[in-house]
């Protein structure tokens, strides 16, 4: 992500380790994706739990492949959602400059 928003100059790094919580958001989005693909597969293709029916494995392979392919989108969406929960929208953003984070220590930003 950019250090600041290119439009409104809002800093995106609020503090060191701010985006650790996005793992939980990304996990919830992944679970929602898997549940929705399962429901869609069950409604559109059908699925039984017989010993000879392998359609659940086809669903599993297809949904895991799709999940891997959309993972960059889920990562960016989870970061945007996480940031939107902690930074409120300012309707007068064109007239006011955003407050810069006081807890950012530039020396510690890449100290993983």
CNS distance restraints for C-alpha pairs under 8 A (distance, minus, plus):
assign (resid   1 and name CA) (resid  12 and name CA) 7.53 0.50 0.50
assign (resid   2 and name CA) (resid   6 and name CA) 7.70 0.50 0.50
assign (resid   2 and name CA) (resid  12 and name CA) 6.97 0.50 0.50
assign (resid   3 and name CA) (resid  11 and name CA) 5.91 0.50 0.50
assign (resid   3 and name CA) (resid  12 and name CA) 5.60 0.50 0.50
assign (resid   3 and name CA) (resid  13 and name CA) 6.35 0.50 0.50
assign (resid   4 and name CA) (resid   9 and name CA) 5.08 0.50 0.50
assign (resid   4 and name CA) (resid  10 and name CA) 5.32 0.50 0.50
assign (resid   4 and name CA) (resid  11 and name CA) 4.17 0.50 0.50
assign (resid   4 and name CA) (resid  12 and name CA) 5.44 0.50 0.50
assign (resid   4 and name CA) (resid  13 and name CA) 7.82 0.50 0.50
assign (resid   5 and name CA) (resid   9 and name CA) 4.58 0.50 0.50
assign (resid   5 and name CA) (resid  10 and name CA) 5.15 0.50 0.50
assign (resid   5 and name CA) (resid  11 and name CA) 6.31 0.50 0.50
assign (resid   5 and name CA) (resid  12 and name CA) 6.81 0.50 0.50
assign (resid   8 and name CA) (resid  93 and name CA) 6.68 0.50 0.50
assign (resid   8 and name CA) (resid  94 and name CA) 7.13 0.50 0.50
assign (resid   8 and name CA) (resid  97 and name CA) 7.73 0.50 0.50
assign (resid   8 and name CA) (resid  98 and name CA) 7.80 0.50 0.50
assign (resid   9 and name CA) (resid  97 and name CA) 7.50 0.50 0.50
assign (resid   9 and name CA) (resid  98 and name CA) 6.96 0.50 0.50
assign (resid  10 and name CA) (resid  97 and name CA) 7.94 0.50 0.50
assign (resid  10 and name CA) (resid  98 and name CA) 5.53 0.50 0.50
assign (resid  10 and name CA) (resid  99 and name CA) 7.66 0.50 0.50
assign (resid  10 and name CA) (resid 100 and name CA) 7.60 0.50 0.50
assign (resid  11 and name CA) (resid  98 and name CA) 7.81 0.50 0.50
assign (resid  11 and name CA) (resid 100 and name CA) 6.47 0.50 0.50
assign (resid  11 and name CA) (resid 101 and name CA) 7.37 0.50 0.50
assign (resid  12 and name CA) (resid  83 and name CA) 7.40 0.50 0.50
assign (resid  13 and name CA) (resid  18 and name CA) 6.84 0.50 0.50
assign (resid  13 and name CA) (resid 101 and name CA) 7.83 0.50 0.50
assign (resid  13 and name CA) (resid 104 and name CA) 7.47 0.50 0.50
assign (resid  14 and name CA) (resid  18 and name CA) 6.23 0.50 0.50
assign (resid  14 and name CA) (resid 101 and name CA) 5.52 0.50 0.50
assign (resid  14 and name CA) (resid 103 and name CA) 7.20 0.50 0.50
assign (resid  14 and name CA) (resid 104 and name CA) 6.66 0.50 0.50
assign (resid  15 and name CA) (resid 101 and name CA) 6.98 0.50 0.50
assign (resid  15 and name CA) (resid 103 and name CA) 5.34 0.50 0.50
assign (resid  15 and name CA) (resid 104 and name CA) 4.81 0.50 0.50
assign (resid  15 and name CA) (resid 105 and name CA) 7.76 0.50 0.50
assign (resid  16 and name CA) (resid 103 and name CA) 7.58 0.50 0.50
assign (resid  16 and name CA) (resid 104 and name CA) 6.14 0.50 0.50
assign (resid  16 and name CA) (resid 105 and name CA) 7.30 0.50 0.50
assign (resid  16 and name CA) (resid 108 and name CA) 7.13 0.50 0.50
assign (resid  16 and name CA) (resid 109 and name CA) 5.94 0.50 0.50
assign (resid  19 and name CA) (resid  23 and name CA) 7.96 0.50 0.50
assign (resid  19 and name CA) (resid  79 and name CA) 6.86 0.50 0.50
assign (resid  19 and name CA) (resid  82 and name CA) 7.46 0.50 0.50
assign (resid  21 and name CA) (resid  25 and name CA) 6.98 0.50 0.50
assign (resid  21 and name CA) (resid  82 and name CA) 7.39 0.50 0.50
assign (resid  22 and name CA) (resid  26 and name CA) 5.96 0.50 0.50
assign (resid  22 and name CA) (resid  75 and name CA) 7.81 0.50 0.50
assign (resid  22 and name CA) (resid  78 and name CA) 5.59 0.50 0.50
assign (resid  22 and name CA) (resid  79 and name CA) 5.81 0.50 0.50
assign (resid  22 and name CA) (resid  82 and name CA) 6.15 0.50 0.50
assign (resid  23 and name CA) (resid  27 and name CA) 6.04 0.50 0.50
assign (resid  23 and name CA) (resid  78 and name CA) 7.82 0.50 0.50
assign (resid  24 and name CA) (resid  28 and name CA) 6.22 0.50 0.50
assign (resid  25 and name CA) (resid  29 and name CA) 6.21 0.50 0.50
assign (resid  25 and name CA) (resid  78 and name CA) 5.50 0.50 0.50
assign (resid  25 and name CA) (resid  81 and name CA) 7.96 0.50 0.50
assign (resid  25 and name CA) (resid  82 and name CA) 7.47 0.50 0.50
assign (resid  26 and name CA) (resid  30 and name CA) 6.08 0.50 0.50
assign (resid  26 and name CA) (resid  74 and name CA) 6.11 0.50 0.50
assign (resid  26 and name CA) (resid  75 and name CA) 6.28 0.50 0.50
assign (resid  26 and name CA) (resid  78 and name CA) 5.41 0.50 0.50
assign (resid  27 and name CA) (resid  31 and name CA) 6.17 0.50 0.50
assign (resid  28 and name CA) (resid  32 and name CA) 6.14 0.50 0.50
assign (resid  29 and name CA) (resid  33 and name CA) 6.12 0.50 0.50
assign (resid  29 and name CA) (resid  74 and name CA) 7.09 0.50 0.50
assign (resid  29 and name CA) (resid  78 and name CA) 7.89 0.50 0.50
assign (resid  30 and name CA) (resid  34 and name CA) 6.19 0.50 0.50
assign (resid  30 and name CA) (resid  67 and name CA) 7.24 0.50 0.50
assign (resid  30 and name CA) (resid  74 and name CA) 7.73 0.50 0.50
assign (resid  31 and name CA) (resid  35 and name CA) 6.12 0.50 0.50
assign (resid  32 and name CA) (resid  36 and name CA) 6.05 0.50 0.50
assign (resid  33 and name CA) (resid  37 and name CA) 6.13 0.50 0.50
assign (resid  33 and name CA) (resid  67 and name CA) 7.76 0.50 0.50
assign (resid  34 and name CA) (resid  38 and name CA) 6.10 0.50 0.50
assign (resid  34 and name CA) (resid  63 and name CA) 6.64 0.50 0.50
assign (resid  35 and name CA) (resid  39 and name CA) 6.20 0.50 0.50
assign (resid  36 and name CA) (resid  40 and name CA) 6.07 0.50 0.50
assign (resid  37 and name CA) (resid  41 and name CA) 5.91 0.50 0.50
assign (resid  37 and name CA) (resid  63 and name CA) 6.75 0.50 0.50
assign (resid  38 and name CA) (resid  42 and name CA) 6.03 0.50 0.50
assign (resid  38 and name CA) (resid  59 and name CA) 7.17 0.50 0.50
assign (resid  39 and name CA) (resid  43 and name CA) 6.10 0.50 0.50
assign (resid  40 and name CA) (resid  44 and name CA) 5.86 0.50 0.50
assign (resid  40 and name CA) (resid  45 and name CA) 7.98 0.50 0.50
assign (resid  41 and name CA) (resid  45 and name CA) 5.34 0.50 0.50
assign (resid  41 and name CA) (resid  46 and name CA) 6.37 0.50 0.50
assign (resid  41 and name CA) (resid  47 and name CA) 7.72 0.50 0.50
assign (resid  41 and name CA) (resid  59 and name CA) 6.92 0.50 0.50
assign (resid  42 and name CA) (resid  46 and name CA) 4.31 0.50 0.50
assign (resid  42 and name CA) (resid  47 and name CA) 5.49 0.50 0.50
assign (resid  47 and name CA) (resid  53 and name CA) 7.63 0.50 0.50
assign (resid  47 and name CA) (resid  55 and name CA) 6.16 0.50 0.50
assign (resid  47 and name CA) (resid  56 and name CA) 6.64 0.50 0.50
assign (resid  48 and name CA) (resid  53 and name CA) 6.52 0.50 0.50
assign (resid  48 and name CA) (resid  55 and name CA) 7.91 0.50 0.50
assign (resid  49 and name CA) (resid  53 and name CA) 6.52 0.50 0.50
assign (resid  54 and name CA) (resid  58 and name CA) 6.77 0.50 0.50
assign (resid  55 and name CA) (resid  59 and name CA) 6.25 0.50 0.50
assign (resid  56 and name CA) (resid  60 and name CA) 6.10 0.50 0.50
assign (resid  57 and name CA) (resid  61 and name CA) 6.09 0.50 0.50
assign (resid  58 and name CA) (resid  62 and name CA) 6.08 0.50 0.50
assign (resid  59 and name CA) (resid  63 and name CA) 5.89 0.50 0.50
assign (resid  60 and name CA) (resid  64 and name CA) 6.03 0.50 0.50
assign (resid  61 and name CA) (resid  65 and name CA) 6.14 0.50 0.50
assign (resid  62 and name CA) (resid  66 and name CA) 6.19 0.50 0.50
assign (resid  63 and name CA) (resid  67 and name CA) 5.95 0.50 0.50
assign (resid  64 and name CA) (resid  68 and name CA) 6.18 0.50 0.50
assign (resid  65 and name CA) (resid  69 and name CA) 6.33 0.50 0.50
assign (resid  66 and name CA) (resid  70 and name CA) 6.18 0.50 0.50
assign (resid  67 and name CA) (resid  71 and name CA) 5.96 0.50 0.50
assign (resid  70 and name CA) (resid  74 and name CA) 6.28 0.50 0.50
assign (resid  71 and name CA) (resid  75 and name CA) 6.06 0.50 0.50
assign (resid  72 and name CA) (resid  76 and name CA) 6.36 0.50 0.50
assign (resid  73 and name CA) (resid  77 and name CA) 6.04 0.50 0.50
assign (resid  74 and name CA) (resid  78 and name CA) 5.91 0.50 0.50
assign (resid  75 and name CA) (resid  79 and name CA) 6.25 0.50 0.50
assign (resid  76 and name CA) (resid  80 and name CA) 6.18 0.50 0.50
assign (resid  77 and name CA) (resid  81 and name CA) 6.09 0.50 0.50
assign (resid  78 and name CA) (resid  82 and name CA) 5.99 0.50 0.50
assign (resid  79 and name CA) (resid  83 and name CA) 6.10 0.50 0.50
assign (resid  80 and name CA) (resid  84 and name CA) 6.09 0.50 0.50
assign (resid  81 and name CA) (resid  85 and name CA) 6.37 0.50 0.50
assign (resid  82 and name CA) (resid  86 and name CA) 6.87 0.50 0.50
assign (resid  83 and name CA) (resid  87 and name CA) 6.01 0.50 0.50
assign (resid  84 and name CA) (resid  88 and name CA) 6.55 0.50 0.50
assign (resid  84 and name CA) (resid  89 and name CA) 7.98 0.50 0.50
assign (resid  92 and name CA) (resid  96 and name CA) 6.25 0.50 0.50
assign (resid  93 and name CA) (resid  97 and name CA) 6.68 0.50 0.50
assign (resid  93 and name CA) (resid  98 and name CA) 7.52 0.50 0.50
assign (resid 104 and name CA) (resid 109 and name CA) 7.67 0.50 0.50
assign (resid 105 and name CA) (resid 109 and name CA) 6.54 0.50 0.50
assign (resid 107 and name CA) (resid 111 and name CA) 7.66 0.50 0.50
